[in-house]
């Protein structure tokens, strides 16, 4: 799936004759009646951002939509297009500007890149993120009402981070405690002796009241990571 997406990106750029043509995609939104493979599709969309199969990952970005549906996740084409449009416009402008100035940074939510088990306690893991995407990590509550807009979408969460799960060698996932430590997230479960996988907002329509955002109030993409010790 990831390789097919990479081929699509390469083909678009070939057709337009621009190797670094700005390419922006929207990650699948929440859809409670959707295909069971939706989380896998979201992961493929995330993975292509740093895939070697893409001729160049310059000017390539993804807009996360997991918090934009205004509570209409039962609809295959949910509301919140105005929120997505605002996010995409900001990313697009940054991508096009960066073609003229290398100093332009494309806005992005936290993009998980690596999960590591702690040497002293393998039931606890650390999730690290792509450079520049994890500044000012914070727990926020999304506004899942039809009154949500790009400017009032989130507020500070009163609950600890939710939506994180970990699995041991048997592949069975358990809800994990999660806390922010600088630009990383620490996860732990008493049910797992040795963490082998970490996932976040993994489901058709994940519903967490306390989600992970960064300093520009952009949400983390859902993800699944295998664990390797640093």
PyMOL commands that set and color helices and strands:
alter all, ss='L'
color gray80, all
select helices_A, chain A and resi 2-16+38-50+81-98
alter helices_A, ss='H'
color red, helices_A
select strands_A, chain A and resi 23-26+60-63+112-118+121-129+138-142+154-156+164-167+173-175+177-181+184-188+197-200+211-213+223-226
alter strands_A, ss='S'
color yellow, strands_A
deselect
rebuild
show_as cartoon
